[in-house]
Amino acid sequence: MSAIIHHLAAVSTAELVSVIVVNWNRCNLLRLCLQSLSKQEDVSFEVIVVDNGSTDGSVEMVRSEFHSGQPFTLNLIENKENLGFCAANNQGIAAARGDFVALLNNDAEADARWLASLLQAFCGRPQVGMAASKIMAHEDSRVIDKAGHLIYLDGQNRGRGSGQLDRGQFDRPEEVLWPDGCAAMYRRSMLDRIGGFDEDFFAYADDAELGLRARIAGWTCYYVPGAVVYHHRGATLGLQSGRRLELIERNRILLVAKLFPWSLLCLNGVFYLVRVAAGAWASLHGKGETRRFPGLRGKILMASSLLKGGFSALPLLPKMLRKRRQIRRIRKLTEMDLIRLLWRHRISLRELTVQAV
């Protein structure tokens, strides 16, 4: 992979936190994201922007507007092409100098106490390797986007509380399954031990794979309701994108093949068919993901995208099974421990099929 690394501010001693922002052709949103980072309080940090071959002036904007006068040092990694979310984040992790690595989507804006609040998750909790934010919808700050993650037993995962009005139901700090990669923090020593993102995932479900792999290795995740960000949902590919659905379905299969217990892996087809049937029922009532794809043409696009995702996963399955064997080196949870963990953090079939991501 070819990249040009620019140090746009003076290098100081190693920062406590390294914030990685991956960008691809979202100049205006990136500007707002970085402006929100410039307002962070009570924390020492660096920012690493990894640009995936943008052609919309993003790189020039970063150079001209964030080269000096910021409360953080900023490094710009400039790729010549779009390497995907996973590879770009791994570049950022390799360049990071902090004890903790935070991810912030280029389409998210952080509250001033975001970083400082996330750091509190690790204080006095050596087993915590990940911290989850309270992510709100930018278009309506009363609506929860994600407050950690839940999972269905066929490998489909969704944000906890996604689409719900915020009535304080997620205002308690607590353990969650894993953080959403839109706004998360990871202990650097954990990443050094288990590795970074699996680049075969490219984008979508990548945070699920990393999070579940970390859980298998014995680390936990702590949710911090005071760590708030506001997310422009679907800004990467669009909520009505067939490509988005294709990647989600492909990566669901890869996640299961790589990390699920054999007993759940064997039952995966059953859970999947049950979810599809429930989704069809929700569609008849105008609910769930299908409402983003109206009309016959929309339903055909949705169905064809899911089929493409399934077929595109097949060539990668042997590789995932080989990686499955490599997980033994870091495994701390038994198969039964993992089943209990997934069951404890499962999403109900009704919630999964009625809500839309």
N, C-alpha and C positions, 0 to 999 in steps of 0.2 A: 504494500500500500504506500502510495506516495503522498507526502504531506509537507507543507512548509510551515514552520513554527516561528511565530513572531512574538517577541517579548515587548509588549506595548507599554510597560511601566517598569520602573526600577525594581529589581529583584531584592527582596529583603530576606530576613531569616524565615525559616519554614513556618507557614501559616498553620493554625490549628485545623482549619477546615479548607478543603478544596472544593469549589462549586463548579460542576461541569454543565455547560449549556450546549447542547447539540443543535445546529441550525441547518435548515435547507430551505432557501427562498422564502423566508419570512422576515424580511428586513424590518418592517414596522413593528411587528410583534416582538422581535428580538430587542429592538430599542426599548420598548416598554419593560420587558423582562429585566434588562440590565439596569435600567433606571430604578426598578424596585430593589435590586441588589445594592445599589448605591446608598439606599436608605437603611440598611441593616444596622441594628444596634447591638452593642456590647459583645462583639465577637470579632476575632481576627481571622481573616479569610483571604483566599485568592480566588480568582475566577478564570476558568479555562473555557474559551469558546472554541468548539470544534465545528468548522463550517464544511458541509458536505458538497462542495462544488456549486455553491449558489451563483446564480446569474442575475440576481435582482439588486445588486449593490450592497448586499449585507456586509461583505468584508470591508468595503470602503467606508461604510457607515461606522463600523466598529473602530476602524483605524482613526477616523477623523473625530469621532465624538467621545471615545472612551480611552484615548491614549494617555491622558494625564488628568490630574485633579480629582481622582476617584479615591474612595476610602479602601480600595483593594488593588492589588497588583492584578494585571490582566494579561494572560497569554492567549494568543490566537493560533490555532492549528488550522491550516488551510488545505483541505483535500481538493484534488483536481476533479473528483467525481463523487457521486453519492455512494458512500460505503455502507449506509444503513445506520440505524440507531445503535445497534450493538457494537459494531466495529468502532464507531466514532466515540462511544462512551469508553471503550477499552483504551483508545488512544488517550483520552482525557485522564483515565485512571493511571496509565503509565507515566504521564507527565505530572501527576498530582504530587504535592509535597506535604499535604496535610495528614494529620492523624485520623481524620474523618473525611469521607468523600460524600458530598451532597450532589444530587441530581436535580436540575430544575429545567422543565420543558421550556423551549423558546416561546411557547404560547401561554405561559403562566406568569403571573405577577405575584411576588411574595410580600406578605405583611412584614412590617419592619422588625418584628420579633421572631420571624420564621426560623432563622438559623440558631439563634440563642435558645429558642424553645426546644428545637430538635436535639441540641446538645444535652439538654437535661435528661433525655431518655437514657443516656449512657452512664450518668453519674451514679456510682455505687452499684451498678448492675453489670458485672463483667460478662454475664452470659448473653447480654443484648448485643446483637451484631447489626441490627437494622432499626431504623426509626421511621414511623409513618406520619404523614401530615394530614391535616384536615383540609381537603381540597374542595373548594366551592366553585359553582358555576359562575363564570365571569359575567355572563349575560343576565343572571339573576342571582345575586349574592345570598339570597335566602335558600337557594337550592343546593343540596349536597351533591357533589360529583363523586367523591370517594373518601371514605374514612377507614383506610385499610382495605384488605381484600377478603373475599369469601370464595369458595369453590364448590362446584357441583361434581359429583363423583364420576362424570365422564371426562373431566379435565377442563370444562368450561369454567372460567372464573369471571367474577364481576366485582365491582367496587361495593364495599359495604355501605349501605344507605343510599346508593346511587339514585338520584331523582327525587329523594324525599325532601320535604320542607324541613329546614333546620329548626327544631323545637327544643334543642338541648339534649336530644337523645344520644348524641355521641360526644358529650362534653366531659366524659370521664377518661382519664389516662388508663390504658389497659393493654394487655397483650392482644395482638392481632396476628393473622397468618403471615402476611408480608406487606411491605409498603408498595404503593403505586409508584412506578418509575417517573411519573410526572413531577413528583416532589418528594424526595426520599433522602435519607442519610444512612451511610454504611460505615461500619468500623473498618479502617484500612487493614488492620491485622487479619480480619475475617476474610477480606477479599484476597489478601496475600495467601491465605490458607486454601480457600476453595476455588479461587479463580474468579475472573470477571464474567461478562456476559457471553453467552453462547452465540457466536456470530452466524451460525446456521439459521438462527431465528430471524435475522435481519431486522424485523420490527414487529411489535405486538406479541404479547405473552412472554417477552424477554424478561420482564421484571418478575413474572410468575415463575419462570424457570430458575432464575437466580435466587429468588426468595425461597422456593421450595427446596432447592439444593442446599441452601444455608440451614434451613430447618432440619434436613436430613443429617447435616453435619453437627447438629446439636446447638445451634444458635437460635435465639428468639428475636421477636420483633415487638417493639413497644410503640403504641399509638399516642401521639401528643396533640390533644385538641387545640392547644395554644399556638401550634405551628400551622398557620393558615396561609393558603395560597388561593388565587383566583384563576381558573383555567378556562381558556377559550376552547371549548370542547370541539373535537373533530377538525382542528385547523390543519393537521398534517395531510391527511388524504380526503377528509370530508366524511361526515356521518353517513352519506348516501353512496359512498364509494364501494363498488364491487370488489376492488382490489383490497380494501380494508377487510371485508368479510372473508376473502380468499386467504389472506395471511392469518387471520384469527383462527379459521378452521384448520389450516395446515399446521399451525403452531400448537393448537390444542392436541392434535394427534402426536406431534413430536414430543411435547411435554409428557404425555402419558407414557409413551414408549420409553422415554429416557428415565423417568423418575418414579412412576407409580408402582406400588406393590404388585406382584404378579397376580394376586387374587383379584384385585380391582382391574388390572389390565385385562384379565380374561373375561370380566363382566362388562367391559367398556361398551361393547355393542348394545347390550341391553339398556344400560343407562342412557346411551345416546338416542336410541329409538324412543324411549320414554320421553326424553326432553324434546325431540322433534315432534312427537304427537302432541305434547303440551303446548309447544310453540304454534302448531297448526290451530289448536283450539283458541289460543290467544289471538291469532290472526283473524279468525272469524269474528271476533269481538272487537277488532280494531285496536288491539293492545300489543305491547312488546316491540321487539326489534322490527317486525314486519311493517309497522306503521310508517317507518321511514322509507319504505319502498312501495308506494301506492300503485294501484292498478295492476293489470295483467303484466305489463312490461316490467314493472318494478319487481313483481314476484318471480318472473322468469330470470331477471338479473340476479336476484338474491339466491335462487336455487342453483343457477349455473355457477355462481361464485363459490358457493359451498362445495359443489362437486369438484370444481377446479382445485379448491384448497385440499380436499381429500386426496385427489389423484397426485397433486404436486408433493404431498407428504411421502408417498410410497418410495420414491428413489432414495430418500434420506433415512428410511427406517433402519436399514442395516448399520448405518453410521451411528444412529441413536442407540441401538442395542450395544454397540461397542463402547460407546460413552457410558452406558449403564454399568458396564463392568468396571469402568474406571472410578465410579462413584464409591466403590468399596473402600478406597483409600481414605476417604473422609467420613464415611458413614458412622454415625453414633446412634441413630434411632433404629430399632428393630422394625420389621415389617408391620408388626402389630402396633407399635408405637406410632408409626406413620399413619396407619388406618385410623387410629383414635384421633390423631391430630386433624386429619382431613374431615372426619366426622364432626369434630367439635367446631370446626370453622366452616361447615358446609352452608351453602345457600339453599333455601327451600326451592322446590320446583316451581311453586307459584310465583315467588318473588323473581326468580330467574326469567321466567317466560313472560311475565307481565311488564317488567321494567324494560326500558330501552337504554342502551349504553350511549 
